[in-house]
Amino acid sequence: MNVRQAPEYPQWPQYDATEREGLIRALEQGQWWRMGGSEVDSFEREFAEFHGAPHALAVTNGTHALELALQVMGVGPGSEVIVPAFTFISSSQAAQRLGAVAVPVDVDPRTYNIDVAAAAAAVTPRTRVIMPVHMAGFLADMDALAKLSADTGVALLQDAAHAHAARWQGKRVGELGSVAAFSFQNGKLMTAGEGGAVLFPDSELYEKAFLRHSCGRPRTDRLYKHQIAGSNLRLNEFSAAVLRAQLGRLEGQIKTRQQRWATLYPLLEKIDGVVPQRADERTDFPSHYMAMFRVPGIGEENRNALVDRLVAAGVPAFAGFRAIYRTDAFWEMGAPDETPDQLAERCPHAEAISQDCVWLHHRTLLATEQDMHRTAEIVADAVAAV
């Protein structure tokens, strides 16, 4: 069966004269790194204010944002970080590269977010951080996670790489009382090709992170008095200028995606065998980084064939993340003392989702209302043909 031809989805990244003007502004200020220019400082203030956080620190990429946040939160050799088993590998590798053990736990089969009960069961005296990942811009259960953190004394680090502008019961990510890390990689909801940021709820962690991200060197140092060990994770002025422009149109784009998902979701739900991702209703402003759905029981091989059919028809489709314990990279360092099959037994939902999940690029949700109907028809044809 041949699938229908897809609409002409909007391209990504998107830009206009605002980015161009920002790049010229950064160029002509004559200082192109953050210690001499003003673009990074301005972006940090604007991003922090937009997300309701006291402090934001811009860094080189989203993976470094996680790694830096974990480091200033005390993660290192001998400690453990609890991560969802269904996520992009950076969530676990950020902990593992610091010498910590990444402990995968299962996820909710509807939201694909961390299962709070599973996280609670995995806490040990060595657990330093619990890292919820806000999958596709649907926030994890931040109420239950906050209680778990308070009960155990284990800090939370929100992996908000998908959750720019998202809100939980009216609260923005920076208003939820915990550290949060973002990515500005090329496919993200706002982008400079690469880049990242960390939101901090207090000045102490922010100041530690600033030193760590700038080779341990204070802002005004002229005598190379590096105070602590660090690395160069500083964002450049050109990227910050682009991100300032991207931030300006973010909320409007997200509102369009919310409207389109409200159309696409019931259409996908009507397709035999298709189960679209569901948000916790307390995520009252989801950012829709992906349009995700499952075809339970399809199996990994047929799921991959389904993705191929969608791509061939012009739909920007991708296979769901592989469960992190099913990758060779996970086992190189900082892995728990369990086998992949043992972890799979502990994480049945993550194991299943990684084999039956498909996601559509968020630019799909920037197309027209009519295009949502055409997209659903293509998905229905492709599922029926596999």
C-alpha positions as CSV (number, residue, x, y, z in Angstrom):
1,M,0.0,0.0,0.0
2,N,1.4,3.4,-0.9
3,V,1.1,6.1,1.7
4,R,-0.2,9.6,0.8
5,Q,2.3,12.4,0.1
6,A,2.9,14.6,3.1
7,P,2.3,18.3,3.4
8,E,5.2,20.7,3.0
9,Y,6.0,21.1,6.7
10,P,7.7,24.3,7.8
11,Q,11.5,24.1,7.9
12,W,13.6,24.1,11.1
13,P,15.4,26.1,12.3
14,Q,13.4,29.2,11.7
15,Y,14.9,32.7,11.6
16,D,14.3,36.2,10.3
17,A,15.9,39.6,10.4
18,T,16.0,39.5,14.2
19,E,18.7,36.8,14.2
20,R,20.5,38.7,11.4
21,E,20.5,41.9,13.4
22,G,21.6,40.2,16.5
23,L,24.6,38.6,14.7
24,I,25.6,42.0,13.4
25,R,25.2,43.5,16.8
26,A,27.4,40.9,18.3
27,L,30.0,41.3,15.5
28,E,30.1,45.1,15.8
29,Q,30.5,45.3,19.5
30,G,34.1,44.1,18.9
31,Q,34.2,41.6,21.8
32,W,33.0,38.1,20.8
33,W,33.4,36.2,24.1
34,R,31.2,36.5,27.1
35,M,33.8,38.2,29.4
36,G,34.0,41.2,27.0
37,G,30.6,41.3,25.3
38,S,27.1,41.8,26.4
39,E,25.0,39.3,24.5
40,V,25.5,36.3,26.8
41,D,24.8,38.4,29.9
42,S,21.7,39.8,28.3
43,F,20.5,36.4,27.2
44,E,21.0,34.9,30.6
45,R,18.9,37.6,32.2
46,E,16.1,37.2,29.6
47,F,16.1,33.4,29.8
48,A,16.0,33.4,33.6
49,E,13.2,36.0,33.7
50,F,11.2,34.1,31.1
51,H,11.4,30.9,33.1
52,G,10.9,32.5,36.5
53,A,14.4,31.6,37.9
54,P,16.7,33.8,39.9
55,H,19.8,32.9,37.8
56,A,20.6,31.4,34.4
57,L,24.0,30.3,33.2
58,A,24.6,29.8,29.4
59,V,27.0,27.1,28.4
60,T,28.3,25.3,25.3
61,N,25.6,22.6,24.9
62,G,22.8,20.8,26.7
63,T,25.0,17.8,27.7
64,H,27.5,20.2,29.4
65,A,24.6,21.9,31.1
66,L,23.7,18.6,32.8
67,E,27.2,17.7,33.6
68,L,28.0,21.1,35.1
69,A,24.7,21.1,37.1
70,L,25.5,17.6,38.5
71,Q,29.0,18.6,39.4
72,V,28.0,21.7,41.5
73,M,25.3,19.5,43.1
74,G,28.0,17.3,44.5
75,V,27.9,14.4,42.0
76,G,31.2,12.5,41.6
77,P,32.9,9.2,42.2
78,G,31.0,7.1,44.8
79,S,27.6,8.7,44.1
80,E,24.6,7.6,42.2
81,V,22.2,9.5,40.0
82,I,18.7,8.1,39.2
83,V,17.7,8.6,35.6
84,P,14.7,7.4,33.5
85,A,15.6,4.4,31.4
86,F,13.8,6.0,28.4
87,T,15.7,9.1,27.5
88,F,18.5,10.5,25.3
89,I,21.8,9.1,26.4
90,S,23.1,12.5,27.6
91,S,21.0,12.2,30.7
92,S,23.0,9.2,32.0
93,Q,26.3,10.1,30.4
94,A,26.5,13.4,32.2
95,A,26.6,11.6,35.5
96,Q,28.8,8.8,34.3
97,R,31.5,11.2,33.0
98,L,31.7,12.6,36.5
99,G,32.5,9.1,37.8
100,A,29.1,8.5,39.2
101,V,26.8,5.5,38.6
102,A,23.7,6.2,36.5
103,V,20.8,4.1,37.9
104,P,18.0,3.6,35.3
105,V,14.4,3.4,36.5
106,D,11.2,2.8,34.7
107,V,8.8,5.3,33.2
108,D,5.1,5.9,33.1
109,P,3.7,4.1,30.0
110,R,1.4,7.0,29.1
111,T,3.6,10.1,29.7
112,Y,7.0,8.4,29.2
113,N,8.2,10.3,32.2
114,I,10.0,8.9,35.2
115,D,8.0,6.6,37.5
116,V,8.2,8.3,40.9
117,A,7.6,5.1,42.8
118,A,10.4,3.4,40.8
119,A,12.7,6.3,41.6
120,A,11.8,6.1,45.3
121,A,12.6,2.4,45.3
122,A,16.0,3.1,43.8
123,V,17.2,5.6,46.4
124,T,20.2,4.4,48.4
125,P,22.6,6.2,50.8
126,R,24.8,6.9,47.7
127,T,22.0,8.6,45.7
128,R,22.9,12.3,45.2
129,V,20.5,13.4,42.5
130,I,17.2,12.3,40.9
131,M,16.9,13.5,37.3
132,P,13.4,13.7,35.8
133,V,13.4,14.2,32.1
134,H,10.4,16.2,30.8
135,M,9.8,14.0,27.8
136,A,8.6,15.9,24.7
137,G,7.8,18.9,26.8
138,F,5.3,17.2,29.1
139,L,6.5,17.7,32.7
140,A,7.2,14.8,35.0
141,D,5.1,14.6,38.2
142,M,6.9,17.5,40.0
143,D,4.6,17.4,43.0
144,A,5.5,13.8,43.8
145,L,9.1,14.3,43.0
146,A,9.3,17.4,45.2
147,K,7.9,15.3,48.1
148,L,10.3,12.5,47.4
149,S,13.2,14.9,47.4
150,A,12.0,16.4,50.7
151,D,11.5,13.0,52.3
152,T,14.9,11.6,51.2
153,G,17.1,14.7,51.1
154,V,18.0,13.8,47.5
155,A,18.1,16.9,45.2
156,L,16.3,17.1,41.9
157,L,17.8,18.1,38.6
158,Q,15.3,18.7,35.9
159,D,16.5,17.7,32.4
160,A,14.4,20.3,30.6
161,A,16.0,19.9,27.2
162,H,12.5,19.4,25.8
163,A,10.6,21.8,28.1
164,H,11.4,25.4,27.1
165,A,8.5,27.6,28.4
166,A,6.6,24.6,29.8
167,R,4.5,25.1,33.0
168,W,3.4,22.8,35.8
169,Q,0.2,24.0,37.4
170,G,1.0,27.5,36.2
171,K,4.5,27.4,37.5
172,R,7.4,27.9,35.1
173,V,10.3,25.5,35.2
174,G,12.4,28.0,37.1
175,E,9.7,28.4,39.7
176,L,9.7,24.7,40.7
177,G,12.5,25.1,43.3
178,S,15.1,22.9,41.7
179,V,18.0,23.2,39.2
180,A,17.0,22.8,35.5
181,A,19.2,22.2,32.4
182,F,18.2,23.1,28.9
183,S,19.6,22.4,25.4
184,F,19.7,24.6,22.3
185,Q,20.9,22.0,19.9
186,N,19.8,22.4,16.3
187,G,16.5,20.4,16.7
188,K,15.4,22.0,19.9
189,L,12.5,24.4,20.4
190,M,14.9,27.3,20.3
191,T,18.4,26.9,18.9
192,A,21.7,28.4,18.0
193,G,22.9,25.1,16.4
194,E,24.4,24.2,19.8
195,G,24.2,25.7,23.3
196,G,22.7,25.1,26.7
197,A,21.7,26.8,29.9
198,V,21.2,25.9,33.6
199,L,18.7,27.6,35.8
200,F,19.6,27.9,39.5
201,P,17.3,28.6,42.4
202,D,20.0,30.2,44.6
203,S,23.1,32.3,44.2
204,E,25.5,29.8,45.9
205,L,25.0,27.1,43.2
206,Y,25.1,29.7,40.5
207,E,28.4,31.2,41.6
208,K,30.0,27.7,41.9
209,A,28.8,26.9,38.4
210,F,30.1,30.2,37.0
211,L,33.6,29.4,38.3
212,R,33.4,25.8,37.0
213,H,32.3,26.8,33.6
214,S,35.1,29.4,33.2
215,C,38.1,27.3,34.1
216,G,37.7,28.1,37.8
217,R,38.5,31.7,37.2
218,P,36.6,34.6,38.8
219,R,35.0,37.2,36.5
220,T,37.5,40.0,37.2
221,D,40.7,37.9,37.6
222,R,43.7,39.3,35.7
223,L,46.4,37.2,37.5
224,Y,45.2,33.7,36.6
225,K,44.1,32.9,40.1
226,H,42.0,29.9,39.3
227,Q,40.1,29.0,42.4
228,I,38.7,25.6,41.6
229,A,39.0,23.0,38.9
230,G,36.8,23.7,36.0
231,S,36.6,23.6,32.2
232,N,35.8,26.1,29.4
233,L,32.0,25.7,28.9
234,R,31.4,29.4,28.1
235,L,28.9,30.3,25.4
236,N,30.0,32.7,22.7
237,E,28.4,36.1,21.9
238,F,27.1,35.1,18.4
239,S,25.2,32.1,19.7
240,A,23.7,34.2,22.5
241,A,22.6,36.9,20.0
242,V,20.8,34.2,18.0
243,L,19.2,32.7,21.1
244,R,17.8,36.1,22.2
245,A,16.0,36.2,18.9
246,Q,14.8,32.6,19.2
247,L,13.5,33.3,22.7
248,G,11.4,36.2,21.4
249,R,9.2,33.9,19.2
250,L,9.2,30.8,21.4
251,E,5.9,31.2,23.2
252,G,4.0,32.0,20.0
253,Q,5.4,28.9,18.3
254,I,4.5,26.8,21.3
255,K,0.9,28.1,21.3
256,T,0.6,27.0,17.6
257,R,2.0,23.6,18.5
258,Q,-0.6,23.2,21.3
259,Q,-3.4,24.1,18.9
260,R,-2.2,21.6,16.3
261,W,-1.6,18.8,18.9
262,A,-5.2,19.3,20.1
263,T,-6.2,18.5,16.5
264,L,-3.7,15.7,15.8
265,Y,-4.0,13.8,19.1
266,P,-7.7,12.6,18.6
267,L,-6.9,11.8,15.0
268,L,-4.0,9.6,16.0
269,E,-6.1,8.1,18.8
270,K,-8.7,6.9,16.3
271,I,-6.1,4.9,14.3
272,D,-6.3,1.2,15.1
273,G,-3.2,0.2,17.2
274,V,-1.9,3.8,17.8
275,V,-1.7,5.2,21.3
276,P,-0.5,8.8,21.4
277,Q,1.6,10.1,24.3
278,R,-0.5,11.7,27.1
279,A,0.4,14.6,29.3
280,D,-0.2,14.8,33.0
281,E,-3.0,17.3,33.1
282,R,-1.0,19.4,35.6
283,T,1.3,20.3,32.7
284,D,-1.0,23.1,31.8
285,F,1.4,24.7,29.2
286,P,3.2,21.8,27.4
287,S,5.9,22.8,24.9
288,H,5.5,19.9,22.5
289,Y,9.1,19.2,21.6
290,M,7.9,16.0,19.8
291,A,4.6,14.5,18.7
292,M,5.0,11.0,20.1
293,F,2.9,7.9,19.8
294,R,3.2,4.2,20.4
295,V,2.1,1.1,18.5
296,P,2.1,-1.4,21.3
297,G,3.2,-4.9,20.2
298,I,4.6,-3.8,16.9
299,G,8.2,-4.9,17.8
300,E,11.4,-2.9,17.1
301,E,11.9,-4.2,13.5
302,N,8.4,-3.3,12.4
303,R,8.5,0.0,14.2
304,N,11.7,0.9,12.3
305,A,9.9,-0.1,9.1
306,L,7.0,2.1,10.0
307,V,9.4,5.0,10.5
308,D,11.0,4.4,7.2
309,R,7.6,4.4,5.5
310,L,6.7,7.7,7.1
311,V,10.0,9.3,6.1
312,A,9.6,8.0,2.6
313,A,6.2,9.8,2.5
314,G,7.8,13.1,3.6
315,V,6.8,13.0,7.3
316,P,9.7,13.9,9.6
317,A,9.5,10.8,11.7
318,F,12.0,9.1,14.0
319,A,12.3,5.9,16.1
320,G,11.9,6.4,19.9
321,F,15.0,6.5,22.1
322,R,16.7,3.2,22.7
323,A,16.5,2.3,26.4
324,I,19.8,3.6,27.8
325,Y,20.9,0.2,29.1
326,R,20.5,-1.2,25.6
327,T,23.4,0.9,24.3
328,D,27.1,0.0,24.4
329,A,27.8,3.6,25.6
330,F,26.0,3.1,28.8
331,W,28.2,0.2,29.9
332,E,31.6,1.9,29.2
333,M,31.7,3.6,32.6
334,G,29.5,4.3,35.6
335,A,27.0,1.4,35.0
336,P,25.1,-0.4,37.8
337,D,26.0,-3.9,38.8
338,E,23.2,-5.5,36.8
339,T,22.9,-7.0,33.3
340,P,20.8,-5.4,30.5
341,D,18.2,-8.1,30.9
342,Q,18.0,-7.5,34.6
343,L,17.5,-3.8,34.0
344,A,14.9,-4.6,31.4
345,E,13.0,-6.7,33.9
346,R,13.0,-3.7,36.3
347,C,12.0,-1.3,33.5
348,P,9.3,-3.1,31.5
349,H,7.6,0.1,30.3
350,A,10.8,1.7,29.1
351,E,11.8,-1.5,27.4
352,A,8.4,-1.6,25.5
353,I,8.4,2.1,24.6
354,S,11.9,1.9,23.2
355,Q,10.6,-0.8,20.8
356,D,7.2,0.6,19.8
357,C,7.5,4.4,20.0
358,V,7.6,6.8,17.0
359,W,8.0,10.5,17.2
360,L,7.4,13.3,14.8
361,H,9.6,16.5,14.7
362,H,8.0,19.5,16.3
363,R,8.0,21.4,13.0
364,T,5.1,19.0,12.1
365,L,3.0,20.9,14.6
366,L,3.8,24.2,13.0
367,A,1.9,23.2,9.9
368,T,-1.8,24.0,9.2
369,E,-4.9,22.4,10.7
370,Q,-5.6,20.7,7.4
371,D,-2.1,19.3,7.4
372,M,-2.8,17.6,10.8
373,H,-5.6,15.6,9.1
374,R,-3.3,14.7,6.2
375,T,-0.5,13.7,8.6
376,A,-2.9,11.4,10.5
377,E,-4.0,9.8,7.2
378,I,-0.4,9.1,6.3
379,V,0.2,7.6,9.7
380,A,-2.9,5.4,9.4
381,D,-1.8,4.2,6.0
382,A,1.7,3.4,7.2
383,V,0.6,1.6,10.3
384,A,-1.8,-0.5,8.3
385,A,0.9,-1.5,5.8
386,V,3.4,-2.7,8.4
